[in-house]
């Protein structure tokens, strides 16, 4: 566990992998780079999850988004900035 990252930052980063909380936490934690990192990835995963709600064809996307959220949240909890393959490439472009 990375002790340099505060408990509050780690919890916010974990929560950022829960659908709409990724956008909220991205906006309210502009100064916390750790939360920003995980919120960006959470936003991309939330977009994948939205595709997952398309009947029949969306099921694999929904399952993928759940698995990626679990991986991201577990890495955030231990204080690691894990770059989720494919997701990170698009996440780093988010800036609003």
C-alpha positions in Angstrom: 0.0 0.0 0.0 1.3 3.4 -0.9 1.4 5.4 2.3 2.0 8.7 0.5 -1.5 8.8 -0.8 -4.0 9.8 1.9 -6.9 7.6 3.0 -9.4 10.2 1.7 -7.8 10.3 -1.7 -7.7 6.5 -2.0 -11.4 6.2 -1.0 -12.4 9.0 -3.5 -10.4 7.2 -6.2 -12.2 3.9 -5.4 -15.6 5.6 -5.5 -14.7 7.2 -8.9 -15.1 3.8 -10.5 -18.8 3.9 -9.6 -20.7 5.2 -12.7 -21.6 8.9 -12.3 -19.4 9.5 -9.3 -16.4 9.5 -11.6 -17.6 12.8 -13.1 -18.5 14.4 -9.8 -15.2 13.4 -8.2 -13.3 14.6 -11.2 -14.9 18.0 -10.9 -14.6 18.5 -7.1 -11.1 17.1 -6.8 -9.2 19.2 -9.3 -6.2 19.6 -7.0 -5.8 15.9 -6.2 -3.9 14.3 -9.1 -4.4 10.7 -7.7 -8.2 11.1 -7.7 -8.1 12.9 -11.1 -6.1 9.9 -12.6 -8.7 7.4 -11.4 -11.7 9.6 -12.2 -10.6 9.9 -15.8 -10.4 6.1 -16.2 -13.8 5.8 -14.4 -15.4 8.2 -16.9 -14.2 6.1 -19.8 -15.4 2.9 -18.1 -18.8 4.6 -17.4 -19.1 5.3 -21.1 -18.5 1.6 -21.8 -21.1 0.7 -19.3 -23.6 2.9 -21.1 -23.1 0.9 -24.2 -23.7 -2.2 -22.1 -27.3 -1.2 -21.7 -28.0 -1.8 -25.3 -30.2 -4.9 -25.4 -28.4 -8.2 -26.3 -25.3 -6.7 -27.9 -24.4 -4.7 -24.9 -24.0 -7.5 -22.4 -20.2 -8.1 -23.1 -19.6 -4.3 -22.7 -21.5 -4.3 -19.4 -19.5 -7.3 -18.1 -16.2 -5.7 -19.3 -17.0 -2.4 -17.5 -17.8 -4.2 -14.3 -14.5 -6.1 -14.4 -12.5 -3.0 -15.3 -14.2 -1.1 -12.5 -13.2 -3.8 -10.0 -9.6 -3.8 -11.2 -9.3 0.0 -11.1 -11.0 0.3 -7.7 -8.7 -2.3 -6.2 -5.6 -0.6 -7.5 -6.9 2.7 -6.3 -7.5 1.3 -2.8 -3.8 0.2 -2.5 -2.6 3.6 -3.7 -1.5 2.5 -7.2 -1.9 4.5 -10.4 -2.6 1.5 -12.6 -2.9 2.4 -16.3 -5.7 0.1 -17.5 -4.8 -1.0 -21.0 -6.7 0.8 -23.8 -8.7 2.8 -21.2 -5.8 5.0 -20.1 -5.0 6.1 -23.7 -8.4 7.8 -23.9 -8.6 8.8 -20.2 -5.6 11.0 -20.4 -7.3 13.1 -23.1 -10.1 14.1 -20.7 -9.9 17.7 -19.5 -12.9 19.8 -18.6 
